[in-house]
């Protein structure tokens, strides 16, 4: 479970995240919408322990991130906007390295199977990643989430720059992970994917959660209109 | 966690074509430098052996003359080439290789190899030591500048840290992996070099393996300090480009600027006299006594009186030996005191300068390494001094034999005519270089400074590691 309690983070007096209360339960996909600078990435950084909150706290499975950031990170899989891999290594070598760092050892066969499950065929997995498209790199990121059996998944603009087919494949995998009980927090500008995949959607404005909708509430509404309305409010 | 990171870094470095090219160039340069120096070493050794043999022949075949003339005929002695000069020539090009031994004078070693060099030497000389001192750090810079700053810039640092990796483990893993890549590159060269050096004539006597091991240790300390310092810079630099710029400036400061600054500074603080001043002062002391108030003639007159009194005679001609020979012995003894004082003071000053330069290595580790390296290779000033003292001792022994012969010859101005029988009584100069323990002692200050660098650089790296943050 991912949770923030009155989380506040300031940069040189500017409030980036303002008393944010957020809760993503296991099996949920929470889409965090908001304009650039609304505090989405700052929130993710607080979950990862890369930023210390000025007040309030971020929790992973009930444990304070600030108290033990390393322990929190070991329960999280993180997929940034650009999954960056080591270009002189193959996909499977990258996955082996990252999963080993996360404390999970897998055989070569298991790693290939995980990549395949994430949508990367063996032929591509055994190729150096220098030639990978963004979609392929995102798949390695998903495979890593599978390999580490993370309890929570943090996504920062994961579908930005993906073509529709790759974006669709990605969301299928995401839903599969949520179906396995992973709590997913996805910061995104992709309103379409948010409506398609999220179980709940929140709109962050000036570091505050302006509004929060359940999936059923936005099924038949124009999410873009709703989003713009909250931004201009 | 450290080992998987080290393994990945090791593989990544070896898969990097830039590293492979740079490594190949460096290994080729080291190999060429060793080979050329090895050939030159063989040539020098052969030349000096031939010259020593010829000089001995000249001495033995100088013909008949009185022993005092033989003292002025003199003899050249040659400094044997230190086997490890093949690795590090140290001061060899700048100190003389030959000493002319003659009566009444202690000459400085002459015929500096640097005098025979072309103007190209101004650009420096490529030896295996300079390759390791200058190029290996450059390779470390190229290997490390992006190790952390680049990962931060690309975003992999964020991913790695998001997995719960301790920053300290990451930094240590990188140091181990990159150090391993460098070791895999240099170790075969070092082993081949050590074996080749071990096969050089005289290397066994010079404690070949022991010197190799100490040299290996000194260079390992130097490179370990530089590796840690480079990683620390990469950890705090905002971008890989900034890290590269900082490291290149540091490299230039260490490799180019520091040696010149240090020698200028030390010459200013601990100046040495000009050669002409030194010789004038010494000649004056020979003539007028060390205090300048005890002229040589008066001292010798007094000596004559004491000798007559001791033998109960009133005239020189009554003495049972050739008094001129005894005077020569006495004047050599008096001059010897002056030489010991002046040369001792001069050499002590040169050694103090070397020590000061070594301690300026606290600001630039190359200075400490150079000092340790040339000491361990047997090419530093302390070993040159050892040779000069041995040559002077040989001069005194041979002049003493000649003067004793004069003393025991029939009375007359400079004794009777003598020949090959006496010349053969004087053994050829044989120089035994100091044992490795002497070199290790001389290298100790440099090694201490390098140890301080290792401790400081690694402490700095471990200090900045916890502050490692992604963008």
Interface residues (C-beta under 8 A of the other chain):
Chain A: X48 X50 X70 X71 X72 X73 X74 X76 X78 X80 X82 X83 X84 X85 X86 X88 X89 X97 X98 X100 X101 X102 X103 X148 X154
Chain B: X1 X4 X5 X8 X11 X12 X15 X16 X154 X155 X156 X158 X159 X160 X161 X162 X163 X164 X165 X166 X469 X470
